[in-house]
Amino acid sequence: MRSGGSSQIRLTQGIDAYQDGYYPCGFKPGLGNEPVNLLLDTHVWIWSQESPDELGVLAREQLANPANHLYLSTISTLEIARLIEGGGIELRGSLRSWIRRSTDVLRSRTVELSHDIAMAAYALPKDFHRDPADRILAATAKHLNLTLITADERILSLSCVHTFDART
């Protein structure tokens, strides 16, 4: 989990600076000891099933923690299909069976792409990311107040989205 290089969830980015309920870009501190709601970036979803050693120890623990709620975006399914089509990855079995099996193993919930999330993707800072899928994932996390688990440095540096470094 990330907070300026440490391995903690970015819960508070200087709470003292956020007086009178003002939180930049919708940020609200304070997950405390409550279960964490994690949105998996596409590569984290793939790594969790195909190469879990790519994930850090803490990330694996968070994904395996039954108290946490795991979410997968349908945009990740699109990304995986594109990677398969382009020869970038090979999965065991069909994409349909892989998704069914992996969502069962992860006990994950699906987040559909809504109009609100689609609009929020381009309300993020212009210099954030050109990849529409990454913008949608970040917007989904922000819109639904989820913590996005990723190894993408551009996403990890986005201050208005809760993030967790998948390499920790």
QUICORKA-V143912 format. One record per pair of residues at least 4 apart in sequence whose ideal C-beta (glycine too) atoms are under 8 Angstrom apart, sorted by the first residue. I is the first residue (numbers start at 1). J is the second residue. D is the distance in Angstrom with one decimal. If there is no record, write none. Layout:
# QUICORKA-V143912
I/J/D + I/J/D
This chain:
# QUICORKA-V143912
1/7/6.1 + 1/8/5.1 + 1/9/3.5 + 1/10/6.8 + 1/58/7.0 + 1/62/7.7 + 1/147/7.6 + 1/163/7.8 + 1/164/4.2 + 1/165/6.6 + 1/168/6.5 + 2/6/7.4 + 2/7/7.5 + 2/8/7.6 + 2/9/7.4 + 2/10/5.4 + 2/156/5.4 + 2/163/5.3 + 2/164/6.2 + 2/165/4.3 + 2/168/7.4 + 3/8/5.1 + 3/9/7.1 + 3/10/4.5 + 3/11/7.3 + 3/12/7.8 + 3/13/7.2 + 7/56/7.9 + 7/58/6.0 + 7/165/7.1 + 7/168/4.2 + 9/31/6.2 + 9/36/6.8 + 9/147/6.2 + 9/162/6.9 + 9/164/5.8 + 10/162/5.8 + 10/163/5.8 + 10/164/7.8 + 11/29/5.2 + 11/30/6.2 + 11/31/5.4 + 11/32/7.8 + 11/162/7.8 + 12/29/4.1 + 12/30/7.3 + 13/17/7.5 + 13/18/8.0 + 13/27/6.7 + 13/29/7.4 + 13/159/6.5 + 14/18/7.4 + 15/29/5.4 + 18/22/5.7 + 18/23/5.3 + 18/24/7.8 + 18/27/7.8 + 18/29/7.2 + 23/27/4.3 + 23/28/5.1 + 23/29/7.4 + 24/159/6.7 + 24/160/6.1 + 25/142/7.3 + 25/159/6.6 + 25/160/2.5 + 25/161/7.8 + 26/142/5.7 + 26/160/5.9 + 27/159/7.0 + 27/160/5.5 + 27/161/7.9 + 27/162/7.5 + 28/145/7.1 + 31/36/6.0 + 31/147/7.5 + 31/162/7.8 + 35/65/7.7 + 35/67/4.3 + 35/68/5.1 + 35/69/6.1 + 36/62/6.5 + 36/65/7.8 + 36/68/4.8 + 36/69/7.6 + 36/147/5.6 + 36/164/7.8 + 37/68/7.3 + 37/69/4.7 + 37/71/6.7 + 37/144/7.7 + 37/145/7.2 + 37/146/4.7 + 37/147/6.3 + 38/62/6.4 + 38/63/7.2 + 38/68/5.8 + 38/69/7.1 + 38/70/5.3 + 38/71/6.7 + 38/146/6.7 + 38/147/5.3 + 38/148/7.8 + 38/149/5.1 + 38/164/6.8 + 39/71/4.6 + 39/72/7.6 + 39/73/6.6 + 39/111/7.0 + 39/137/6.7 + 39/140/6.0 + 39/141/4.8 + 39/144/7.5 + 39/146/4.1 + 39/147/6.9 + 39/148/4.9 + 39/149/7.0 + 40/44/4.4 + 40/45/4.5 + 40/48/7.0 + 40/63/7.8 + 40/70/6.4 + 40/71/7.1 + 40/72/5.7 + 40/76/7.2 + 40/106/7.7 + 40/108/7.4 + 40/149/5.6 + 41/45/7.2 + 41/76/7.5 + 41/134/7.9 + 41/137/5.9 + 41/148/6.3 + 41/149/6.4 + 41/150/3.7 + 41/151/7.4 + 41/152/6.3 + 41/155/6.9 + 41/166/7.2 + 42/46/6.6 + 42/75/7.8 + 42/76/4.1 + 42/79/4.4 + 42/80/6.4 + 42/133/6.9 + 42/137/7.5 + 43/47/6.0 + 43/150/7.4 + 43/151/6.5 + 43/152/7.6 + 43/166/7.8 + 44/48/6.2 + 44/55/7.0 + 44/59/7.5 + 44/149/5.2 + 44/150/6.2 + 44/151/7.2 + 44/166/4.9 + 45/49/7.1 + 45/72/6.0 + 45/76/5.7 + 45/80/7.7 + 45/102/6.9 + 45/106/7.9 + 46/50/5.4 + 46/51/7.6 + 46/80/6.8 + 46/89/6.7 + 47/51/5.2 + 47/52/6.3 + 47/54/4.2 + 47/55/5.4 + 47/166/7.2 + 48/52/6.0 + 48/55/6.7 + 48/63/5.8 + 48/102/7.3 + 48/106/6.6 + 49/98/7.4 + 49/101/7.8 + 49/102/4.7 + 49/105/7.0 + 50/89/7.7 + 50/91/7.0 + 52/60/6.2 + 54/151/7.9 + 54/166/7.9 + 55/59/4.3 + 55/60/5.0 + 55/63/7.3 + 55/166/5.5 + 55/167/7.3 + 56/60/7.0 + 56/165/7.2 + 56/166/6.5 + 56/167/4.7 + 56/168/4.2 + 57/61/6.4 + 57/168/7.7 + 58/62/6.4 + 58/168/4.7 + 59/63/6.4 + 59/149/6.4 + 59/164/7.0 + 59/165/7.5 + 59/166/4.6 + 59/167/7.1 + 59/168/6.0 + 60/64/6.1 + 61/65/6.2 + 62/68/5.9 + 62/149/7.1 + 62/164/6.9 + 63/68/7.5 + 63/70/6.7 + 63/106/6.9 + 63/149/7.6 + 66/107/7.3 + 69/109/6.8 + 70/106/5.1 + 70/107/6.5 + 70/108/4.2 + 70/109/7.1 + 71/108/6.2 + 71/109/5.3 + 71/110/7.5 + 71/111/5.1 + 71/144/7.6 + 71/146/5.8 + 72/76/5.7 + 72/77/7.8 + 72/103/6.5 + 72/106/7.5 + 72/108/4.9 + 72/109/7.4 + 72/110/5.8 + 72/111/6.9 + 73/77/8.0 + 73/110/7.7 + 73/111/4.9 + 73/113/7.0 + 73/136/6.8 + 73/137/5.8 + 73/140/5.3 + 74/78/6.9 + 74/110/6.4 + 74/111/7.1 + 74/112/5.5 + 74/113/5.6 + 75/79/6.5 + 75/113/5.9 + 75/133/5.0 + 75/136/4.6 + 75/137/6.4 + 75/140/7.7 + 76/80/6.3 + 76/133/7.5 + 76/137/7.3 + 77/81/6.3 + 77/95/7.8 + 77/99/6.4 + 78/82/6.4 + 78/133/6.9 + 79/83/6.4 + 79/133/5.1 + 80/84/6.4 + 80/89/7.3 + 80/91/7.7 + 80/95/6.6 + 80/99/7.9 + 81/85/6.2 + 81/95/6.0 + 82/86/6.2 + 82/88/8.0 + 83/88/3.9 + 83/89/4.6 + 84/88/7.4 + 84/89/6.1 + 84/90/7.3 + 84/91/6.7 + 84/95/6.2 + 91/95/6.5 + 91/98/4.5 + 92/98/6.7 + 93/97/4.1 + 93/98/5.5 + 93/101/7.5 + 94/98/6.8 + 95/99/6.2 + 96/100/6.4 + 97/101/6.0 + 98/102/5.9 + 99/103/6.0 + 100/104/6.5 + 101/105/6.3 + 102/106/6.0 + 102/108/7.9 + 103/108/5.0 + 103/110/7.2 + 111/140/5.7 + 111/144/6.7 + 111/146/8.0 + 113/117/5.7 + 113/118/6.2 + 113/136/6.4 + 113/140/7.8 + 114/118/6.9 + 115/119/6.4 + 116/120/6.2 + 116/143/6.1 + 117/121/6.6 + 117/136/6.4 + 117/139/5.2 + 117/140/5.2 + 117/143/5.2 + 118/136/7.1 + 118/139/7.7 + 119/123/6.5 + 120/124/7.2 + 120/139/3.8 + 120/142/6.5 + 120/143/5.1 + 121/132/6.9 + 121/135/4.0 + 121/136/4.8 + 121/138/7.4 + 121/139/4.0 + 122/135/6.8 + 123/139/7.4 + 124/128/4.9 + 124/129/7.7 + 124/135/6.0 + 124/138/6.0 + 124/139/6.2 + 124/142/7.7 + 124/158/7.2 + 124/160/7.4 + 125/158/7.5 + 125/160/8.0 + 128/135/6.9 + 128/138/7.1 + 128/154/6.6 + 128/158/5.9 + 129/134/4.5 + 129/135/5.4 + 129/138/7.2 + 129/154/5.3 + 129/155/7.2 + 131/135/6.7 + 132/136/6.2 + 133/137/6.4 + 134/138/6.3 + 134/152/6.6 + 134/154/7.2 + 134/155/6.3 + 135/139/6.1 + 136/140/6.1 + 137/141/6.6 + 137/148/6.2 + 137/150/7.7 + 137/155/7.3 + 138/142/6.3 + 138/148/6.4 + 138/155/5.8 + 138/158/5.9 + 138/161/5.1 + 139/143/5.8 + 140/144/6.0 + 140/146/6.9 + 140/148/8.0 + 141/145/7.8 + 141/146/4.5 + 141/147/6.8 + 141/148/3.9 + 141/161/5.0 + 141/162/6.5 + 141/163/7.8 + 142/160/6.2 + 142/161/4.9 + 145/162/7.4 + 146/162/7.0 + 147/162/4.1 + 147/163/6.6 + 147/164/5.2 + 148/155/6.2 + 148/161/5.8 + 148/162/6.8 + 148/163/5.2 + 148/164/7.1 + 149/163/7.5 + 149/164/4.4 + 149/165/8.0 + 149/166/5.1 + 150/155/4.7 + 150/156/6.4 + 150/163/6.4 + 150/164/7.5 + 150/165/7.5 + 150/166/5.8 + 151/156/7.8 + 151/165/6.8 + 151/166/4.6 + 151/167/5.3 + 152/156/6.5 + 153/157/6.1 + 154/158/7.1 + 155/161/7.1 + 155/163/6.2 + 156/163/5.0 + 156/165/5.9 + 158/163/7.0 + 164/168/7.6
